[in-house]
């Protein structure tokens, strides 16, 4: 297919919003022949120009076209931080084929991702610090579909939304969004949980990200023990899912604490399990605190603007996004209204 390559270099974000949101780097017209048709022109621009019909439009015209049917973010990625086969995937595959863990035909995953393959503690520390900093922005935006922070969100996260950039070998977040909470009680609950996370990070910061309890927890567990916990839990979930499909049982809807224990560091233990299950890398809690939690702390400090500066930054960022992407009169895409809603939530 011919691609409007000259559009690829358009990046309206400059430096202003780079640290707050990853600005989309590429426009691609999806199903181009339909996109240039009369129906889609009218729907997206409110007017029809026969010269823009796919058969009539020149390559130069296509490159200059401001309207689009889809937006994609382009990252020169080495890999995502989530492996092609996670520990949960391994469990599901083998249960589906009826293999027990001691069977000779049991399918073992073979981790193959940059975080796993680069065994340097220095490199991993850098990536964890960057991931922690990115997560601080996610906490502000309520962007729960990336890193699992059980102190704040009740989901597994999605490390496929963390990419290692090929050029800089740094963490890049993709597919982020502002998930506004309009219910007053829900918003208050989120603020309370966010406050708890910020307090935790602040306390760890004042103790140089060290805690004797973390060392004790590290001494009491190893990778094999945690893998067994994860495997047993995922096996139970998968069997309940299969039984539910067959009408034999109800699927449990709430995740339980895998260790059966609770402490102020429980969310960090949960993250340790998520990273092991997704990347194949076992990280000591002390290591996570020193680098991931430090990244959270540095990110929160960067976000600690005075209220007036926050409003000015959000206003300027919204204006940049609107100028770049608001080329439609469609009532179905209320970009300005959504930008206001997101700004109010963040503020």
N, C-alpha and C positions, 0 to 999 in steps of 0.2 A: 504493500500500500504506500501511496505517496503520503508523506507526513509534512505538516506545516512547520518545517524545522526552524525557520526564523523566529517562531514564537517561543522556542525553548529558552531563549536567553532573557526573556522578560521576567524580572523579579522585582516587584514593586516594594518589597519589604525594607530594603536598605538595612541599616543597622538598628534602627529604632525599635522594631518589634522582634528582632531576632531572638533575644533572650526570653521573651515572654511567650511567643508562639512561633513555631517553625513556619515560615512563609512558604506558600506553595510555589514550586519552581517551574512548573510546566503546564501548558494547556494542550489538551488533545481533543480534537473533535471526534466523538464516537459515532460510528456508523455514518460516515461523512455524507454519503449520497442522500440519506434521509435528512440529515441535519441542515443541508442547504436547500431543502425543498420548501415550497410555499407554506405548508402547514407549520413547520418548525420555525421558519422565519417570523411568521405572524405571532406565534406563541411566545417567542423570546424577545422580539424587538417591536412588535406591534405594527410592522410594515413589511411589504413584500417588494423585492427587487429582482426582476427576472434575470438580471446580469449575475446574480449570485447563485442561480441554479447550478448544480454540480457540473453539468455538461458545458455550461457557458463560462464559469468562473476560471480565471487564470490562476496559476500557482501563486503569483504575487498577490492577487486579490484574496486568495485563501489564507495567506500568511498574515494579511492585515485585518482579517475578520475579528471583530471584538467579541462577538457572541460565541458561546460554547455550550455544549450539552453535557460536558463532564469536566472535572478538574482532577488532575493526578499530581501527586508529589513525586519528584524524581530524586532518588538518593543513590549514589554510587556505592551500593552496599556490598561488603564482603560476605556478611551473613546477618541473620537476626540473632538475638540472644537466646531464642527458643530453638531447640534442636528439631530436626525433621521428625524424629520419633522421641516423644517424651516418655517418662516412666509410666504415666497413665496410658499412653498409647500402647506401650509394651504389654501392659496388663490386659487391655481390651483385645488386642490381637490374639494373644495366647488363650484367653478364655473363649474367644470365638472359635478357635481351632481345637479347643479341648486339651491343651497342653498344660501340664503341671510344671512347676518351676524345676523339678528334678528330672523332667523328661529330656532325652537327648535331642529331641526336635524342638525344644523350647526356643522361641525367637528372642534373642537378647538384642537390645538396642546397642548401637555403636555411636556414641556421641561424636558429632562432627560439626562443631561451631567454633568461631574464633575465640570465644571466652574459654571454652574447654581446651582447645588445641594450643593456646598460648599459656603455658604453665608458669610463666614469670609472675611472681607475686607483685612486682612493681607494675606490670601492665594491668593485672587484674585490679590492683588497688586504684589505679587511675580510672579504669572503666566503672568501678563501683562508686567512686566519688562523683563522676559525671552522672551516673544513674541516680544517685541520691539527690543531686542538684536538680535534675530533670523532674524527679518525683515531687520536689517542693513546689514546682510550678504546677504540676498535676493536682496537688492538694489544693492549690488556690483556685484552679479551674474546675475542681471536682471531676477530673478526667480519670475515671477509675479503670479504664480499659488498657492498662499497661502493667504497672508494677503492683503486686499484691501487698498492700499494707493493711493488715487485718485490724489494726487499731482505728483505721479510718473507714475502710470499705469492707463489705461482706461478699467478696467475690475472689476468684482465683487469679485475676489479673490476666495479662496477655502479652507475653514477652516477644511475640512476633511484631509488636509495635515498637520494638527497640532494635535499631539497626546499627551495625558497626560500619562507619563510612570508610570506603576504600582509600580515599585520598589522605584523610587526616587520622585514620584509625581511632576515631572518637565516636562516642555514643550520639546517635541522632534519633529523636522521637518522631514517629510518623502517626498519621491517623488520629491526631489529638482533637479534642473538642471541648467546649465549655458546656457542662451538663448542669443547667440551672435547676434549682429546687424552688418551686413556687409555693409549695405547702408550708405554712408558717411553722408547724411543729417539726416537720422534716428538716427545714432549714436550721432550726434551733438545735436539733439533734446533731446535724452535721457540724455546726459551729462548735458544739461541745466536744465532739470527737476530734476535730481539728485542733482545738485548744489543748486537748490531752496529748496529742502528738507533738505539738510545739513545746509544751512543757517538758515532755520526755527528752526531746532533742536539746532543749536548753539546759536541763540538768546534766545530761551527758557531756555537753560542751564544757560546763563548769568543772567537770571531773576529768578533763582531757580525754573524754570518750573511753574511759576505763571504769570497770566495775568488777569487784571480786566475785560477784554472783555469776557474771558471764564466764569467768574462768572456771568456776565450779561446775557450771552447766556443760562447758566444753569437755571437762574431765570425765563427765558422767555419760557421755554419748560418743558414738563414732558413726562413720558413714554407713556401715552395714546395718546398724541398728535403726537408723533413720530410714534407710531404703526399705527395710522390712515394714516399718510403720506405714510408710507411704503405700507400699504394695498391698498390705493387708487392707488399708482403707479404700484404695481404688478398686480392689477386688470385691469388697463388700458393696461398693456403689454400683459397679458393673453388674454384679449378680442381682442386685435389687432392680436395676434398670431392665435386665432381661426378664426377671420375674414379673415386673410390672407390664411389660409388653405382652407377656403371655397371660396376663390377668390373674396372676397368682399372689401378688403382693403390691403394697403401695410403696412408691419411691420416697425415700427420706429426702426432705427438701432443705434441711439445715445442716451445714457442715459442723463436725465436732472437732474439738481440740485433739489432735493426733497423739499427743503425749499424755493426755489426761491430767496435766498439771497446769497451774495458772501462776503467773508472776508478772511483774512489770515488764519483763523482757519477752513475754509470750509472743507478741507480734513479730519480734525479730527472729524468734525460733520458727514461726510460721513462714517468714520470708526465706529463711535458711532452707526449709523443706521445698519451697516453691522453686528456688534456684537450683537445688540438687535435682529435683524432678524434671525441670525444663532444660537445664544445660549439662547435667551430668557432673557438675563441679560441687564438691563438698567444701563449704567455707566455715571456718570456725566463727563462733559468735563474736569473739574478740576482734577478729579481722573485719567482720561486717560492721561492727560498731565504730571501729577506727576509721573506716573509709566510706561506707554507705551513709551512716548516720552523720558523719562529718560533712558529706555532700549535702544532706538535708539541711544541716545547720547553715552552711554557706549560702544555700539557695534561699532559705528563709530570711537571712540577713539582707540579701539583695532585694528582697521583696518588701522590706520594712520601710516603705516610703511614708512620708507624711501624707495625710488624706488628700490635700490639695494637689500634690504631685501625682498621686495615683489617678485622680480624676483627669488631670491634664494628659498623662501618658495614655490612658484608655481612650480618651477622646481623639488624640492624635493617631493612635493605632487604628481605631475604628475608621477614621477618615481615610487612611491609607488603603485599608481593605476595601472600603466602599468604592473608592476611586478606581481600584484595580478590577473589581469583580462585579459591581452593580451596573450592568449594561442591559438590564431587562425591565420592562414595565409590567411583567407578569405579577398578578396579585398573589400567586401561589408561592413566589419566592420573595418574601419580605425581608431582604437582607438588612436594611436599615433598622427595622423593628427588632430583628434578632440580635443585631449588634448592640442596640440599647439594652436589651434584656440581659445579654451576657455581661456588659459593662456594669450594670447595676448589681448583678450577682457577685462579681469579683470585688467591686467596691465595698 
